[in-house]
Amino acid sequence: MNAGPELVLLTSAYPFGNEAETFLETEIDVLADRFQKVYVLPSHRDAGERPMPNGVELVEMDWLDEPTREARRLALASREAGTVLLRALRPGGDAQPCLRSPRSARVCLDNLSRNILKFRALRRFVRDRELGDAVFYDYWFENSTLALALLRELGAIRTAVSRAHRFDLYDECWEMRRVPFRETKARALDAIFTVSEEGAAYLGARIPGQREKIGVQRLGVSDPGRACPSRTSALPLVVTCARLEGQKCVHLVPEVLARLRRPVRWLHLGDGPERARVIEAASRHLGQRDGETSWELLGQVDNREVLDFYANRHVDVFLSLSESEGLPVSMMEAQSFGIPIVARGVGGVPEIVTETTGVLLSPDAKAPEAAEGLRAALESGRFECDSVRAAFRRRFDASVNYNRFVDSLLALHAGLQ
């Protein structure tokens, strides 16, 4: 048995499903190794379930079943809900955006009601399992975080922290232009760990009274120990890897490739609701005849297949035109194989893409700028594979980053921070 305390990890869906929180598949090994026991409490149940290491227990809380409208209504009538609302609705409070429209009010109240129900379930869970001395860790700053904050404020648990990535951090990801109950959550948590320096600065500017609780703990991926193989085709291979949804902007890639005015091969890893839009754009901008740019959407592939792809295929450039990111693991994975990256400089991307690892575009780069950046990255000898891999090892090696993160959790729990 490991000597560390027990850990309660709150996730969105992990280990359920195949797409959600794939980056936790690496982190969970370190957590299992460093803590006495790990309990995983997802908020949602998706099809399929991924294996977890020894010492990790999946706990299926009653919130996995959709709460009834009556249960949510009664939760809003509770003393806990009233306390949160009274505090948050004061001038300058973090529920003020809820007043902007009836829709915003419904979003805030639904968020609050579900977290009150989670708070009650967590309180029973802590009591029944005698887990008051465990470390409680929400993988997202908007998941079960308000429930966790209420539990910590009550004194029922000793240590409560969360990470903050993208949608749970940036106001622009929300229709009401504010992450719900941010100040309330931050006030009660012991620490909030953003995954990038940019994210820490952003959050600190919005909760200046809680700035001392904000730290940076980057995600990471395992070092494959080798670069992708040498090119065997005359045409360069450009890869994109993302879910096909609006903010990833994969539909813009065909125009960028058309503006290169040189043939390449383009492969996309991932699927999603924008698939038809991407196919239409590729059909309009790109040909499929000999001597022209070829393209293929490979559909949904699991994380292991992505890594096998990089290990067995030479990739000249990883391209991203995403308009919103936290600190994208997909780019870390490409970089770990020595693949240079061309990407818009949004979120924490500038911490991955530097002068030695790729071409950083302006955050709102249009097709001409992106094509020029891609053209530069494809120049022979522009980027050294070993230099790209060395940059990865300095910042995004999972064994280093996740052990450093656990060191911070244990220090918090011991009262050393």
N, C-alpha and C positions, 0 to 999 in steps of 0.2 A: 504493500500500500504506500502511495506517495505521501510525503510529509506535509504538503501544503494543505490549506483549508479546502473546503468544498466550494464548488463554483456553480452558480445557476446562470445559464446562458439563455437569454431571450432572443429568438430569431423571428424573421418574418415567416418563412416556410421550412427552412432547413431542419431536418434532413429530408423532408418531403420534396417530391418533384425532381426534375433533372436540370432545370435552368436557374432556380433561385439560389443565390448566395454560394455559387460554386467556389468562391475564394475561401469560404469557411472549411472546405474539404482539406485544405492545407493547415490552417490555423488550429483546427480541432485536435490534430495530433499533438501539437505542443501543449495545448490546454490539458489534454488527457494525461500527458507525461508529467506536468508540473503541479496539478491539483489532485487532492485526495480522491475526489469524484466529481464528475461533471454531469449536471442535469440540463437537458436541452428542452426548452419550452417554446415551440413554434406558435405563431399567431394564426396560421392558416394551414389547411391540409390540402396538398396537391397530389396528383396521381404519382405513384411510385415512391420509393423510399431508399435513400442511399445508405450504404453500410457506414457504421461509425466504429472507432477503435474501442478496445476494452476500457472499462472504467467510465464509459459515457452511457447515460440512460436517457432515453426519450420519454418525456412525460406529456401525455395527451390531456391537457387541461380542458375543462368543460367549455371554455370560450372557443374551442374549435368548431362547436356547433353554433350557428347563427343565433344570437340572442333575439328573443321576441321583442316586438315593439313595446309591449307592456313592461317587460323587464327593463328596457332602456328608459322608458318614461319614469318608472319608479326610481331608477338610479339617479336621474336628474333631480328628483325631489329629496334626495338624501342630504344629510348634513355635510358630508364630504364635498358633494358637488356645489352646495351653497358656498362653502368656504373658498373653493377654487374660483368660483365666479365672482364673488364679492371682491376678492383680491385682484383678479385679472381685469375686471371692468372699471377699475379706478382710472382716472385720467392718466394716460401713458401706459396703462396696463397692457399685458400681451393678449388680451381678448378684444381690444378695441377694433381690430379688423373684422371681428365677427359682426359688428354693427353696420357694416358697409352695405349689405344687401341681405334679403331673406335667405338666399342660397348660402352665403357665407355663415349666417347664423346657424343654419341646419348643419353645415360641415362641422362647426365648432361644437355644437351641442351633441352631435352624434359621436365625435371624438371623445368628448368628456364622458358621455354615458357608458361607452364601451370600456373606457379606462377605469371608471368606478367599479364596473362589474369585474374587471381584471384585478383591481386592487383587492376586492373581497376574496376572490379565488386565491390570489397570491398569499394573502394573510392566513387563510386556512392551510395552504400548502406549507408555509413556513412553520406554522404551529404543529401540524401533523408530522412533519419530517424533522422537526427541531433544527431548522436551518438558519436561525437568527444570526449565527456567527459566520455564515458563508459569504462569499463575494458574489454580488448580483451584477450582471453585466448584460446590458441591452446592446445588441449589435448595431442598432439604429437609434438615432436621437428622436425618431418618431415611429414608435412601434408599440411597445408596452411601457414606454418611458414615463408617462404621467402616472400610471399605476405604481411603478417602481418608486417614483419620487414621493408619492403619498405614503408609501410603506416606509421609506427612509425617514420622512418627516415625523412619522408616528413613533419612530424609534424601534420598530419591529425587526429591522435588519441593521447590520453594522456598517456595511460597505456597499455602495451602489454607484455604478459608472455606466457610461455609454460611449459608443463611437458616434461619429457624425461623418457622413459621406457626401451625398449630393442632394437628393430630394428632401432629406431630413435636415438639411443645412441651409439651402439657398431659398430665400423668399420667393424668387421668381418662378420656382417650380410649383407654386400654389396659386390657384385662381384668385384667392383673397390676398395674395402677395404677402403672406406671413406664415411661417411655420407655427402651428398651433401651440399655445401655452409654453413658449420657449423659456421665458423668464421663470415661470413657476417650476418647470422641470430643472433648470440650471441651479436654482436656489437650493434645491434639496439634494441634488446629486453631489457625490464627493469629487468627481472628476468627469470631464468630457474630453474625449480624445478624437480630434479631427484626423483625417488621413493625409492631410497636406498642410504645408505652411500657409498657403493661400487661404485654406479653409479656416485655420486658426485665426488669422487676421480678420477674416470676414465675420466670424462669430464673435470675436472679442469686441469688434466695433459695435455690435448690436446688443451685447449684454455686458457693458463695461463694468458693471458692479460685480460680475462673476468672472472677470477675466483671469483671475489667478487660478481658477479651476480648469482652464483650458490647456491642453497639451497636445503635442503632435505624436502620433504613433502610426507610422505608415504600414500599409498592407505589404504583402510580399508574395513571391512565388518561389518554388523550389528551383535551385540551380540545376539545369539539365546536364551540366558537366561537359557540354560540347556545343558547337555551333551547328547551324543547319548546313547541309552538304553543299558542295560546289554546284554551280549551274551546269546543266547538261543541254539546255535548250538555247537556241539563238535569241529567243524573245525573252525580255525581262518579265518576271512574275510580280504583279502587284496584288497584295492581299488586303481585304477589309474583313474585320471580324466584329460583329455587333448584332444585337437584336434589331430587326427591321421595324423600327418605330420612328415617329416623326423627329424627335430631337437628335437622332443619330445621323440624319441627313444623307443616308446612303444613296438616295435617289439623285443626288447631285454628282455622284462619282462618274457616271457615263459622260456627262458634258466635260468634266475635267480631263478624262482620258481622251476624248475627241480632240481637245485643244492641244494635246501633246504633239500631235502631228507626227507620231511614230507609233508603230504597232507594239503592243504589249499584250500579255495575258493577264486577265483580271479574274480572280476567284474570290467569292464572298462566303464566309462562314457564318451561319446564323439565319434565323427565320423570324417572321413576325407579321403584323397586320399590314405593313407597307410593301409586302412582296410584290403585289401586282403593280404598284406605282414604280418600283425599281425596275421591273421587267419592261414596263412601257418605256421608261427613260432609256434603258439600254438598247431596246429595239429601235428607238428613234435616233440615238446618237452614234451607235456603234454597229459595225457590220460583223459578219461571221465568215466572210470569204477568206481564202488564203491570202496572206500578206496583210490582213487587217487585224485590228484588235479583237481578240476573242474574249468571251466572258461566260461565266457559269456561276449560278447561285447553288451552293452545295447543300443548302437547307440547314436544319438544326443538327448540330454535332455536339456531343458532350465534351467536357473539358479534356478528358484523356485523349480523345480523337484530335482535338486542336493541337495538343502538344506533340502527338505522333506525327501530325501533318508537318509541323515545323522541323521535327527531327529527321524527316525523310524526304522533304522537298526543299529545294533552294528557293528562298523568297528574297527578292531584291529590295522591296520596300513594303512596309506596313503603312496603309493610308487611313486617316480618320478625318472626317469633316463634321464630327459631332459638335453641336452648338452648346452642349452642357455636359460637364463631367465632374466627378469628384477627383479620384486618382485611379484611372482606369487600369484594372488588372490585365485586360487584354493587351495593353501596350507593354506592361512589364513582362508578360509571357513572350511576346515577340522579341523584346530587347534581350531577354535571357538567352536567346539563340543567336544573338549578334545581328539582328535585323534592324536596319535604320528605320526611323519613323518620320512620316510627314503628317502633321496634325495642326488643327486650329489650337491656338493658345488659350483654352478655356479651363476654368477650375485649376486643378493641380497639374495639368499637362505640362506647363513649363518646367516642372520639377523632374519630368521624365525626358522630355525632348530638349536637348542642349546642342551646342555647336558640334560636339563630338558624336552625338547619337542620332541626329536627324535635322530636319528643317521645321522650324516653328513658324506657323502661319499666323496672321492676325486673327483675333477671335471671330470676326465676321467675314473672313476671307471668301471672296467670290471665286468663280471658276478660273479666271485668268491667273490670279495669284496662286491658287492651288496647283494649277498646271505648271507654272513656273517653278514652284517649290518641288514638285514631283520630278520635273525635268532635271533640276539640280541634284536631287538625291540619286537619280539614276546614272549620273556621270560616273564613269569607271574610276575606281579608286578614291571616290569622294569620302567614303566612310570605311574605317577599318573595323572588321568584325571583332577583333580582340578588344579594341577600344570600347566598342558598344557593350560587349559583355562585361568589361571591367567596370563600366559605369553602372550596369545593373547590379553587380556584386556589392558595390559601395552603398547602394541605397535600397535595394529591393529584394535582397536575399531573405527568403522566408524564415530560415532557421535563426538568423540574426534578429530580424525585426520582431518576430513573434515571441522570442525569448526575452527580448528587451521590454516588450509590452507586458508580459507576465511579471517581470521584475517590478514594473511600476505598480501593477495590481497588488502584488504581495507587500510592497512598501506602504501603499495606502492602507491596506488591511492591518498592517502592524503599527500604523500610526506614525510612520517615518516621513510622510510627505504632508 
